[in-house]
Amino acid sequence: MLLATGVKQIDNVVSLFTGLETVWVGYRESVVLMAKKESVNVVILSAFLPGSEEIECIITSLRLEEIRVILLAGSIAYDAPLVTEAIRCGVYDVLYNPITPSKLKQAMESPATYRDAMLRLEKETDNTVKDGGDRDRNDNRQKEICLSDFQEQSKASSKKKDTSESPSEKEEVDSENYALRTLNGTTLAKEVIVIASPKGGTGKTVMAVNLAAVIYKITKQRVALIDLDLPWGNVAAQLQLSFDEDFFLLESLPEVIRENVLLELMQKHSSGIYVLANLTGLSDEKFIDSNGIKKILFNLPRFFDYVVVDTGSNLQIHTTEAIRYATKLICMNGFDTATLHNTRKWLTQLKVRELIGDFNDVGQVFNRITGKEGIDISDAEDFLQSKAYGAVHWKPDIQRIINQGKIPALVDSSFGDEIERIARRLFTQVEMSNGILDRLKKLVSR
């Protein structure tokens, strides 16, 4: 069961009388993603859950996955568009104020039918007409879930069970910063890997391309590669792909984008990965607005198991938005002292901007370039206070392979082994198990 109420008291009480394993979310944007990721059967959804996504869209997406929804409508009008749309989608358990544990328990144990929902809707509408419409449906003071006896019930539950603070109480949800929570794994994709660096020429694009290809080679799952080094990115050039559409056309599309629309803007490479890159020759001003970037990074994980993002050597909006969505953040680095000092300043900026919690949230990958190895990896880790995922040897042959439009990790065995070691350090063996566990879960759910 997924708890998407935004109210700690409700979550605590529900955990007492349900025999189901429960997970929670604190904002709208992660409801569908977490429901799919955790393969939940039931979602308790509050109409007042923080976030910017439309509740109607969430309900539709859940019902398309055949997930049962219990809607906490609170003080919303009985004949409101949200309620009628929910019923149309097969949500027949719609609870109004006062919302009590007994109501929730009954809804979970005895699901309502379409007939029940329509009879209740008709009855409540008649009652509203009879009372003269005294209740102001637009009164903002009423737009809260009525806790009723949840307060007392939660006090009793705390004596029986030691409950830690719910994230909904730990921190106030900010719909503009919801993507920061992906650091706790709330994205549907197993990983959103962002490749970044404080300076150019460190090999970000080469690492992004090769890592994406190796992840696909190991897992045989769906891998997307995005070029957000705007407008100077050269992922398409390295892979010798051409794009006819500007992927920022996505800005004109709804928040929830269909898979076929995304795939029309992407190119499938012969290596098996899907690539999303932009037209060349566009001015940088075109990419100031972050809405398109947010939309891309929100929708792609819905259809791909792994998303690899190449970014620019700066902290402009394109890079910072990508970092907000990262489950793994890789910094491409060198061994010289100047580069390490720049990286230390860069890490400090990320922390000041609250893009990371501490330096160890960022994994380092070093380029072993002949004649430029001035410091040991362990010393670099100590200086940066950041773990290293490994290093790659930049041989002259690698550039020749790139110039031929090939992916070095799939051609040069020693280079490929280095990239694969980095990939396996990035992810646990369970996540790299060719999707066997995922397939078993889906089979069991069916």
C-alpha positions in Angstrom: 0.0 0.0 0.0 1.2 3.5 -0.9 0.3 6.3 1.6 0.0 9.6 -0.3 -1.9 11.6 2.4 0.7 14.2 3.5 -0.7 13.8 7.1 1.5 11.9 9.6 -1.4 11.0 11.8 -3.2 9.2 9.0 -0.1 7.3 8.0 0.6 6.2 11.6 -3.0 5.0 12.2 -3.2 3.2 8.8 0.0 1.3 9.6 -1.7 -0.1 12.7 -4.7 -1.9 11.2 -3.5 -2.9 7.8 -1.7 -6.1 7.1 -0.1 -4.7 4.0 3.5 -3.4 3.6 3.3 0.3 3.4 5.4 3.0 1.7 4.8 6.7 1.7 5.3 9.8 -0.5 5.1 13.4 0.5 4.3 15.1 -2.8 2.3 14.5 -5.9 5.1 14.2 -8.5 6.3 10.9 -7.0 3.0 9.1 -6.5 2.8 7.3 -9.8 6.6 6.7 -9.9 6.7 5.1 -6.5 3.5 3.1 -7.0 5.1 1.5 -10.0 8.5 1.0 -8.5 7.1 -0.6 -5.4 4.4 -2.6 -7.3 1.7 -1.5 -4.8 -1.9 -2.7 -5.0 -3.6 0.2 -3.2 -2.9 3.9 -3.0 -4.5 6.2 -0.3 -4.4 9.5 -2.1 -5.2 12.9 -0.5 -6.7 15.6 -2.8 -4.6 18.1 -0.9 -1.2 16.4 -1.2 1.4 19.0 -1.9 2.7 19.4 -5.5 1.9 20.8 -8.9 0.7 17.7 -10.8 -3.0 17.5 -11.3 -4.7 14.9 -9.0 -6.9 13.8 -12.0 -3.7 12.9 -14.0 -2.4 10.9 -11.0 -5.6 9.0 -10.6 -5.8 8.2 -14.3 -2.2 6.9 -14.4 -2.8 4.7 -11.3 -6.0 3.3 -12.7 -4.3 2.5 -16.0 -1.9 0.3 -14.0 -4.9 -1.3 -12.4 -4.0 0.1 -9.0 -6.9 0.6 -6.6 -7.2 4.2 -5.3 -8.9 5.4 -2.1 -9.4 9.2 -2.5 -9.4 11.4 0.6 -11.6 14.2 -0.8 -11.9 16.1 2.5 -14.0 19.2 2.1 -14.2 19.0 -1.7 -17.7 19.3 -3.1 -19.4 16.0 -3.7 -20.2 16.9 -7.3 -16.8 18.5 -8.0 -15.1 17.6 -11.3 -12.3 15.8 -9.4 -14.8 13.5 -7.8 -16.8 12.7 -10.9 -13.6 12.1 -12.8 -12.3 9.8 -10.1 -15.6 7.8 -10.2 -15.3 7.6 -14.0 -11.9 6.1 -13.6 -13.1 3.4 -11.2 -12.4 5.1 -7.8 -15.4 4.3 -5.8 -14.0 4.8 -2.3 -14.1 8.6 -1.9 -14.0 9.8 1.7 -15.1 13.2 2.9 -14.7 15.1 6.2 -14.7 14.0 8.9 -12.1 11.4 7.8 -11.8 8.8 10.6 -9.8 5.6 11.1 -13.1 3.6 10.9 -13.9 5.1 7.5 -10.5 4.2 6.2 -10.6 0.7 7.6 -14.0 0.0 6.1 -12.8 1.4 2.7 -9.8 -0.9 2.7 -11.6 -4.0 3.9 -14.9 -3.6 2.0 -14.3 -1.8 -1.4 -17.2 0.2 -2.6 -18.9 -0.5 -5.9 -19.9 1.9 -8.7 -23.5 1.6 -7.4 -22.3 2.6 -3.9 -20.5 5.6 -5.3 -23.4 6.9 -7.3 -25.9 6.4 -4.5 -23.7 8.3 -2.1 -23.1 11.1 -4.7 -26.9 11.4 -5.2 -27.6 11.4 -1.5 -25.0 14.0 -0.6 -26.0 16.2 -3.5 -29.6 16.1 -2.2 -28.4 17.0 1.3 -26.5 20.0 0.0 -29.6 21.3 -1.8 -31.8 20.8 1.3 -29.4 22.8 3.6 -29.7 25.8 1.3 -26.1 25.7 0.2 -24.8 27.2 3.4 -21.5 25.4 3.1 -19.1 27.6 1.1 -17.3 25.2 -1.1 -14.7 27.8 -2.0 -13.8 28.7 1.6 -10.0 28.1 1.7 -10.3 27.5 5.4 -12.1 24.3 4.7 -9.5 23.0 2.2 -7.8 20.8 4.7 -8.2 17.1 5.5 -10.2 17.0 8.7 -8.2 14.9 11.2 -11.2 14.2 13.5 -10.1 11.5 16.0 -6.8 10.8 14.2 -5.0 12.9 16.9 -6.1 10.7 19.7 -5.7 7.5 17.7 -2.1 8.5 16.7 -1.3 9.1 20.4 -2.4 5.6 21.2 -0.5 4.2 18.3 2.8 5.8 19.5 2.5 3.7 22.7 2.2 0.5 20.8 4.7 1.2 18.1 7.9 3.4 18.0 7.3 5.5 14.9 10.0 7.7 13.6 9.3 11.1 12.2 7.6 11.0 8.9 9.3 13.1 6.1 6.1 15.0 5.9 6.8 16.3 9.4 10.6 16.5 9.1 10.5 19.0 6.2 8.0 21.1 4.5 7.3 20.0 0.9 8.3 22.5 -1.7 6.9 21.7 -5.1 9.7 23.6 -6.8 12.4 21.4 -5.1 10.6 18.0 -5.1 13.3 16.5 -7.4 15.8 16.7 -4.5 14.0 13.7 -3.0 15.3 11.5 -5.8 18.5 11.2 -3.8 16.4 8.9 -1.6 15.4 6.8 -4.7 11.9 8.0 -5.4 12.4 8.0 -9.2 10.9 5.1 -11.2 14.1 4.5 -13.0 16.6 2.4 -11.2 19.1 5.2 -11.6 19.4 8.7 -13.0 23.1 9.1 -13.5 24.3 12.7 -14.1 27.8 13.3 -15.4 29.1 16.8 -14.5 32.4 18.7 -14.0 33.5 22.2 -13.1 35.6 22.5 -16.2 35.5 21.4 -19.9 37.6 18.8 -21.6 37.5 16.3 -18.7 35.7 13.6 -20.7 32.1 14.0 -19.5 30.6 13.2 -22.9 32.8 10.2 -23.5 32.0 8.9 -20.1 28.2 9.4 -20.5 28.1 7.7 -23.9 30.3 4.7 -22.8 28.6 4.3 -19.4 25.1 4.2 -21.0 26.3 1.6 -23.6 27.9 -0.6 -20.9 24.8 -0.4 -18.7 22.7 -1.6 -21.6 25.3 -4.3 -22.4 25.2 -5.6 -18.8 21.5 -5.3 -18.0 19.7 -5.5 -21.4 17.2 -3.0 -19.9 16.1 0.3 -21.4 18.7 3.0 -21.2 18.3 6.6 -22.2 21.1 9.1 -22.8 20.3 12.8 -22.7 22.6 15.6 -23.8 22.0 18.6 -21.6 25.3 20.3 -22.4 23.4 23.2 -24.1 24.0 24.5 -26.7 27.4 23.0 -27.1 26.8 19.3 -26.5 28.3 16.8 -28.9 26.7 13.4 -27.9 25.0 13.3 -31.3 28.3 14.1 -33.1 30.2 11.3 -31.2 27.5 8.8 -32.1 27.0 10.2 -35.6 23.3 10.7 -35.1 21.2 13.5 -36.6 18.1 15.0 -35.0 15.3 16.7 -36.9 13.3 18.0 -33.9 14.2 20.4 -31.1 13.5 18.4 -28.0 12.4 21.6 -26.2 9.2 21.3 -28.2 8.3 19.3 -25.1 7.7 22.6 -23.3 4.4 22.9 -25.2 3.3 19.4 -24.2 1.4 18.5 -21.0 3.3 17.6 -17.8 2.6 13.8 -18.3 3.9 12.9 -21.8 3.1 9.7 -23.6 5.9 7.3 -24.4 5.4 7.4 -28.2 5.8 11.2 -28.1 9.1 11.0 -26.4 10.4 8.2 -28.7 9.6 10.4 -31.7 12.1 12.9 -30.4 14.8 10.3 -29.7 17.1 8.2 -31.8 17.9 4.5 -31.1 21.6 3.9 -31.5 23.0 0.6 -32.8 24.4 -0.1 -29.3 20.8 -0.4 -28.0 20.6 2.9 -26.1 18.0 5.6 -26.9 19.5 9.1 -27.3 17.8 12.5 -26.8 19.9 15.4 -28.1 19.1 18.8 -29.5 19.4 20.6 -32.8 22.8 22.3 -33.4 23.3 26.0 -34.0 20.7 27.2 -31.5 21.4 30.2 -29.3 21.9 29.7 -25.6 19.0 32.0 -24.7 16.6 29.4 -26.0 17.4 27.2 -23.0 17.1 29.6 -20.1 13.6 28.3 -19.1 13.9 25.2 -17.0 10.4 23.9 -17.5 11.4 21.8 -20.5 14.3 20.3 -18.6 12.1 19.4 -15.7 9.5 17.8 -18.0 12.2 15.7 -19.7 13.8 14.5 -16.5 10.4 13.8 -14.9 9.0 11.8 -17.9 12.0 9.8 -19.1 12.3 7.7 -16.0 8.7 6.6 -16.5 9.8 4.6 -19.5 13.5 3.8 -19.1 15.3 1.8 -16.4 18.4 3.9 -16.5 18.8 7.5 -17.6 22.3 8.9 -18.2 22.6 12.7 -18.4 25.5 14.6 -20.0 25.8 18.2 -18.7 27.9 21.3 -19.4 30.9 22.5 -17.5 29.0 25.1 -15.5 26.2 25.5 -13.0 23.6 27.1 -15.3 20.0 26.0 -15.0 20.5 23.0 -17.3 23.1 21.4 -15.1 21.5 22.3 -11.8 18.1 20.9 -12.8 19.8 17.7 -13.9 21.6 17.4 -10.5 18.3 17.9 -8.7 17.0 14.7 -10.4 20.2 12.7 -9.9 20.3 9.4 -8.0 24.0 9.2 -8.8 26.1 12.2 -9.5 29.5 11.6 -11.2 32.2 14.3 -11.4 34.8 13.8 -14.2 38.2 14.8 -12.8 41.9 14.9 -13.4 44.8 14.3 -11.1 46.5 17.7 -11.3 46.3 20.0 -8.3 44.6 22.9 -10.1 41.7 20.6 -11.3 41.3 19.2 -7.8 41.1 22.7 -6.3 38.5 23.7 -8.9 36.5 20.6 -8.1 36.6 21.4 -4.3 35.2 24.9 -5.1 32.5 23.3 -7.3 31.5 20.9 -4.6 31.2 23.7 -2.2 28.9 25.6 -4.5 26.7 22.5 -4.9 26.4 22.2 -1.1 25.7 25.9 -0.7 22.9 25.7 -3.3 21.6 22.6 -1.5 22.0 20.4 -4.5 23.9 17.9 -2.4 24.0 17.1 1.3 27.7 16.6 1.5 30.7 16.1 -0.8 30.4 12.3 -0.5 27.1 12.5 -2.5 29.3 13.0 -5.5 31.4 10.2 -7.0 34.6 10.9 -8.7 35.9 9.3 -11.9 39.5 10.2 -12.9 41.1 10.4 -16.3 44.5 8.8 -16.3 46.2 10.9 -19.0 49.8 10.0 -19.7 52.1 12.7 -18.2 49.4 14.3 -16.2 49.2 11.9 -13.2 50.3 14.1 -10.3 48.4 12.6 -7.3 47.2 9.3 -6.1 43.5 8.4 -6.1 43.3 7.9 -2.4 45.0 11.3 -1.8 42.5 12.9 -4.2 39.6 11.3 -2.3 40.9 12.6 1.0 41.3 16.1 -0.4 37.9 16.2 -2.0 36.2 14.3 0.9 34.4 12.4 -1.9 34.5 8.7 -2.9 36.1 7.6 -6.2 34.3 5.2 -8.5 37.4 4.5 -10.5 39.6 5.8 -13.3 39.9 5.3 -17.0 43.1 5.3 -19.2 42.9 7.8 -22.0 44.9 6.1 -24.7 45.4 7.6 -28.2 43.4 4.7 -29.7 40.3 5.9 -27.8 40.1 9.1 -29.7 40.6 7.3 -33.0 37.7 5.0 -32.1 35.5 8.0 -31.3 36.4 9.7 -34.5 35.1 6.6 -36.3 31.7 7.1 -34.7 32.1 4.0 -32.5 31.8 3.5 -28.7 35.2 2.7 -27.3 33.9 0.5 -24.4 32.3 -1.8 -27.0 35.5 -2.0 -29.2 38.5 -1.7 -26.8 38.3 -4.5 -24.2 40.6 -2.9 -21.7 38.7 0.4 -21.8 35.4 -1.4 -21.7 36.5 -3.3 -18.6 37.3 0.0 -16.9 33.9 1.4 -17.7 32.2 -1.8 -16.6 34.0 -1.7 -13.2 32.8 1.8 -12.7 29.3 0.8 -13.6 29.3 -2.1 -11.1 30.6 0.1 -8.4 27.8 2.6 -9.1 25.1 0.1 -8.7 24.4 -3.0 -6.5 24.4 -6.4 -8.0 20.7 -6.7 -7.5 20.2 -3.6 -9.8 22.5 -5.1 -12.4 20.9 -8.5 -12.5 19.4 -8.2 -16.0 16.0 -7.3 -14.6 15.3 -10.8 -13.3 14.0 -9.6 -10.0 11.8 -7.0 -11.7 10.4 -9.6 -14.1 9.6 -11.9 -11.2 7.8 -9.1 -9.3 5.7 -8.3 -12.4 4.9 -12.0 -12.9 3.8 -12.4 -9.3 1.7 -9.2 -9.5 -0.1 -10.6 -12.6 
